[in-house]
Amino acid sequence: MSQLTNFSNLHFIGQRLQRLLPNSQAVALAILLIICPLLIYLLSGLLMPVFASIILAYLLNGIVIMAENKNIPRLVSVYVVYSGFLACLGFAIFILMPIVSSQAIQLIQKIPAMLNKAQMEIMRLPQLYPQFMTEESVKEFMVSVQNELLSYGQEIISTSAASVIGLVSALIYLFLVPMMVFFFLKDRDILLNWILKFMPKDRNLTTLVWSEVDLQIANYVRGKLIEVFILWAVSFITFTAIELNYAMLLAVLMGISVMIPYVGATLVTFPVLGVATMQWGISGDYFMYTVIAYSIIQAIDGVVLVPLLFSEAVNLHPIAIIIAILFFGGLWGFWGVFFAIPLATLVKAVLNAWPHIEDHTPIKFNRNQQL
C-alpha cells in the first residue's frame, strides 16, 4: 500500500512539474534572450561599429522591402536606398553638424555673461519677495551653483584631453559603418542563412516573438523618424521667423527630444526659454512669441503627430515607457534611453508569447493521502 502511495505521489509531482516547466521552444527562446544580451554587453567595446551597422542596416532594410513590394529588384532597391542613406549622412556631417557645432560654441562662449545676468536677477529676489527668501540664502545658493559649474568645467577639460582618441574613433566609424551597412543590406539572405545554422531547429516560439517585435519596431522607428524630421523643420522655420538666436541648434534639440518620450520635451524647454530670456528678457514681446510658438509646436506634436504616426505602433502604457526609460537608461546610458521603447516592446512580446500555465482540472486532495 505504501508503494502505491509513493508511486501516486511521484506521479502527482511529475504532472505538476510538467505543467510548470516550459516546453523546448520556450527553453530555446530563454537561451537566446540570455546569450544575445550577454554577447552584446561583453563585445560592445570591440564590435560597436558592427552593432551600429546591423541596426542601421535593419532600419534601411524596411525601406528596401517596401521598394521590393513595388516589383523593384532587390539589388536595385539596395543601391537606391543606400545612395539615399549616404546623401543623408553627407548632409548631416558636412552641412548640419558644422552649423550646429558653430552655434553651440557661440552659446558656450556666452554662458558666463548669461550666468552673470541670471545672478543679478536672482539677487533681486530677496528685495521683491522678502517673506520667502533672504539675501544670505540666495548667496549660499549661488555659491553652490558656481561650485557645481566649476566641477562640470573641470570634467569637460579632462574629457577634452581624450578628444583626439574620440576623433580617431569617429573617423574609423565614418569609414567602416557605411561599408558594413552596404554589405549587410546586399548579402542579408546569405548572412541570415548562415546565422540560422547555429539556431535551434525548434524555434517556432522565437519566430513568433520576433515577428511581433519586428512589426512593432518597424512602425515605431518609421513614425519616430518622421516625427523627428517634422519637428526639426517646423522648429527651425519658426525660430528663424521670430529671429531667435541659435535657431538651428535649438531646432535640432527639439527634434532629438522626441527620442526620449515625456522626458525629452521637458528637458528641451530650458534651453529654448533660456535663450529667449537672455535675448529679449521675460517682459519682451518676442519672449512671449517664443513661448506661444514653442507651446503650439509641442501641442501639435502631442495632439496631432503622435496619434497620427503611432496609431498602429507600440501599444505600451505610459508607466511602462517611463519604467523602461529608467531601467534601460540606468543600465546602458544614452543608448539604453534611445532603445528603451523597442526593448520594452521585446519584453512585452516575450511575455505575450511565453507559454502560460493553465490548469483547468481542479486538484482534489485526499485527507488520508500523505504528500
Contacts in CASP RR format, 6 or more apart in sequence:
PFRMAT RR
TARGET T0000
AUTHOR 0000-0000-0000
METHOD contacts of the structure
MODEL  1
MSQLTNFSNLHFIGQRLQRLLPNSQAVALAILLIICPLLIYLLSGLLMPV
FASIILAYLLNGIVIMAENKNIPRLVSVYVVYSGFLACLGFAIFILMPIV
SSQAIQLIQKIPAMLNKAQMEIMRLPQLYPQFMTEESVKEFMVSVQNELL
SYGQEIISTSAASVIGLVSALIYLFLVPMMVFFFLKDRDILLNWILKFMP
KDRNLTTLVWSEVDLQIANYVRGKLIEVFILWAVSFITFTAIELNYAMLL
AVLMGISVMIPYVGATLVTFPVLGVATMQWGISGDYFMYTVIAYSIIQAI
DGVVLVPLLFSEAVNLHPIAIIIAILFFGGLWGFWGVFFAIPLATLVKAV
LNAWPHIEDHTPIKFNRNQQL
5 369 0 8 1.000
5 370 0 8 1.000
8 369 0 8 1.000
9 369 0 8 1.000
9 370 0 8 1.000
9 371 0 8 1.000
12 371 0 8 1.000
19 357 0 8 1.000
19 359 0 8 1.000
20 357 0 8 1.000
22 30 0 8 1.000
22 354 0 8 1.000
22 355 0 8 1.000
23 205 0 8 1.000
23 355 0 8 1.000
24 200 0 8 1.000
24 202 0 8 1.000
25 202 0 8 1.000
25 203 0 8 1.000
25 204 0 8 1.000
25 205 0 8 1.000
25 206 0 8 1.000
26 205 0 8 1.000
26 354 0 8 1.000
26 355 0 8 1.000
28 200 0 8 1.000
28 202 0 8 1.000
28 203 0 8 1.000
28 205 0 8 1.000
28 206 0 8 1.000
29 203 0 8 1.000
29 205 0 8 1.000
29 206 0 8 1.000
29 209 0 8 1.000
29 350 0 8 1.000
29 353 0 8 1.000
29 354 0 8 1.000
31 200 0 8 1.000
32 199 0 8 1.000
32 206 0 8 1.000
33 350 0 8 1.000
40 51 0 8 1.000
44 51 0 8 1.000
49 172 0 8 1.000
49 173 0 8 1.000
49 176 0 8 1.000
49 177 0 8 1.000
49 180 0 8 1.000
50 180 0 8 1.000
52 173 0 8 1.000
52 177 0 8 1.000
53 176 0 8 1.000
53 177 0 8 1.000
53 180 0 8 1.000
53 181 0 8 1.000
53 184 0 8 1.000
54 184 0 8 1.000
56 85 0 8 1.000
56 177 0 8 1.000
56 181 0 8 1.000
57 180 0 8 1.000
57 181 0 8 1.000
57 184 0 8 1.000
57 185 0 8 1.000
57 188 0 8 1.000
59 221 0 8 1.000
60 81 0 8 1.000
60 82 0 8 1.000
60 85 0 8 1.000
60 181 0 8 1.000
60 185 0 8 1.000
61 185 0 8 1.000
61 188 0 8 1.000
62 218 0 8 1.000
63 77 0 8 1.000
63 81 0 8 1.000
64 74 0 8 1.000
64 77 0 8 1.000
64 78 0 8 1.000
64 81 0 8 1.000
64 185 0 8 1.000
67 76 0 8 1.000
67 77 0 8 1.000
67 80 0 8 1.000
67 81 0 8 1.000
68 74 0 8 1.000
68 77 0 8 1.000
72 80 0 8 1.000
75 186 0 8 1.000
78 182 0 8 1.000
78 185 0 8 1.000
78 186 0 8 1.000
81 185 0 8 1.000
82 181 0 8 1.000
82 182 0 8 1.000
82 185 0 8 1.000
85 178 0 8 1.000
85 181 0 8 1.000
86 178 0 8 1.000
89 178 0 8 1.000
93 174 0 8 1.000
96 248 0 8 1.000
96 252 0 8 1.000
99 248 0 8 1.000
99 249 0 8 1.000
100 248 0 8 1.000
100 249 0 8 1.000
100 252 0 8 1.000
103 246 0 8 1.000
103 248 0 8 1.000
103 249 0 8 1.000
104 246 0 8 1.000
104 249 0 8 1.000
106 246 0 8 1.000
107 246 0 8 1.000
107 249 0 8 1.000
107 275 0 8 1.000
110 278 0 8 1.000
114 274 0 8 1.000
114 278 0 8 1.000
115 149 0 8 1.000
117 278 0 8 1.000
119 142 0 8 1.000
122 138 0 8 1.000
122 141 0 8 1.000
122 142 0 8 1.000
123 135 0 8 1.000
123 138 0 8 1.000
123 142 0 8 1.000
125 133 0 8 1.000
125 138 0 8 1.000
126 133 0 8 1.000
126 134 0 8 1.000
126 135 0 8 1.000
126 137 0 8 1.000
126 138 0 8 1.000
184 191 0 8 1.000
199 206 0 8 1.000
200 206 0 8 1.000
205 353 0 8 1.000
205 355 0 8 1.000
208 353 0 8 1.000
209 346 0 8 1.000
209 349 0 8 1.000
209 350 0 8 1.000
209 353 0 8 1.000
212 349 0 8 1.000
212 352 0 8 1.000
212 353 0 8 1.000
213 342 0 8 1.000
213 345 0 8 1.000
213 346 0 8 1.000
213 349 0 8 1.000
216 313 0 8 1.000
216 314 0 8 1.000
216 342 0 8 1.000
216 345 0 8 1.000
216 349 0 8 1.000
217 342 0 8 1.000
217 345 0 8 1.000
219 310 0 8 1.000
219 312 0 8 1.000
219 313 0 8 1.000
219 314 0 8 1.000
220 310 0 8 1.000
220 313 0 8 1.000
220 314 0 8 1.000
220 341 0 8 1.000
220 342 0 8 1.000
220 345 0 8 1.000
221 342 0 8 1.000
223 309 0 8 1.000
223 310 0 8 1.000
223 313 0 8 1.000
224 258 0 8 1.000
224 259 0 8 1.000
224 309 0 8 1.000
226 309 0 8 1.000
227 255 0 8 1.000
227 258 0 8 1.000
227 301 0 8 1.000
227 305 0 8 1.000
227 306 0 8 1.000
227 309 0 8 1.000
228 255 0 8 1.000
228 256 0 8 1.000
228 258 0 8 1.000
228 259 0 8 1.000
230 305 0 8 1.000
231 254 0 8 1.000
231 255 0 8 1.000
231 257 0 8 1.000
231 258 0 8 1.000
231 297 0 8 1.000
231 301 0 8 1.000
231 305 0 8 1.000
232 251 0 8 1.000
232 252 0 8 1.000
232 254 0 8 1.000
232 255 0 8 1.000
233 251 0 8 1.000
234 297 0 8 1.000
234 300 0 8 1.000
235 250 0 8 1.000
235 251 0 8 1.000
235 254 0 8 1.000
235 255 0 8 1.000
235 297 0 8 1.000
236 247 0 8 1.000
236 248 0 8 1.000
236 251 0 8 1.000
238 293 0 8 1.000
238 297 0 8 1.000
239 247 0 8 1.000
239 250 0 8 1.000
239 251 0 8 1.000
239 290 0 8 1.000
239 293 0 8 1.000
240 247 0 8 1.000
242 286 0 8 1.000
242 289 0 8 1.000
242 290 0 8 1.000
242 293 0 8 1.000
243 286 0 8 1.000
244 250 0 8 1.000
244 275 0 8 1.000
244 276 0 8 1.000
244 279 0 8 1.000
244 286 0 8 1.000
244 290 0 8 1.000
245 275 0 8 1.000
245 279 0 8 1.000
246 275 0 8 1.000
250 268 0 8 1.000
250 271 0 8 1.000
250 272 0 8 1.000
250 275 0 8 1.000
253 268 0 8 1.000
253 271 0 8 1.000
253 272 0 8 1.000
254 268 0 8 1.000
254 272 0 8 1.000
254 297 0 8 1.000
256 268 0 8 1.000
257 264 0 8 1.000
257 265 0 8 1.000
257 267 0 8 1.000
257 268 0 8 1.000
258 264 0 8 1.000
258 265 0 8 1.000
258 301 0 8 1.000
259 337 0 8 1.000
259 338 0 8 1.000
260 267 0 8 1.000
260 325 0 8 1.000
260 337 0 8 1.000
260 338 0 8 1.000
261 318 0 8 1.000
261 321 0 8 1.000
261 325 0 8 1.000
261 341 0 8 1.000
262 318 0 8 1.000
262 321 0 8 1.000
262 322 0 8 1.000
262 325 0 8 1.000
263 325 0 8 1.000
265 298 0 8 1.000
265 301 0 8 1.000
269 294 0 8 1.000
272 290 0 8 1.000
272 294 0 8 1.000
273 290 0 8 1.000
273 291 0 8 1.000
273 294 0 8 1.000
276 286 0 8 1.000
276 287 0 8 1.000
276 290 0 8 1.000
276 291 0 8 1.000
277 287 0 8 1.000
279 286 0 8 1.000
279 287 0 8 1.000
280 286 0 8 1.000
280 287 0 8 1.000
280 290 0 8 1.000
281 287 0 8 1.000
314 341 0 8 1.000
314 344 0 8 1.000
314 345 0 8 1.000
316 324 0 8 1.000
316 341 0 8 1.000
316 344 0 8 1.000
316 345 0 8 1.000
316 348 0 8 1.000
320 344 0 8 1.000
320 348 0 8 1.000
321 340 0 8 1.000
321 341 0 8 1.000
321 344 0 8 1.000
323 344 0 8 1.000
324 340 0 8 1.000
324 341 0 8 1.000
324 343 0 8 1.000
324 344 0 8 1.000
324 347 0 8 1.000
325 337 0 8 1.000
325 340 0 8 1.000
327 340 0 8 1.000
328 336 0 8 1.000
328 337 0 8 1.000
328 339 0 8 1.000
328 340 0 8 1.000
328 343 0 8 1.000
328 344 0 8 1.000
329 336 0 8 1.000
329 337 0 8 1.000
329 340 0 8 1.000
330 336 0 8 1.000
332 339 0 8 1.000
336 343 0 8 1.000
365 371 0 8 1.000
END
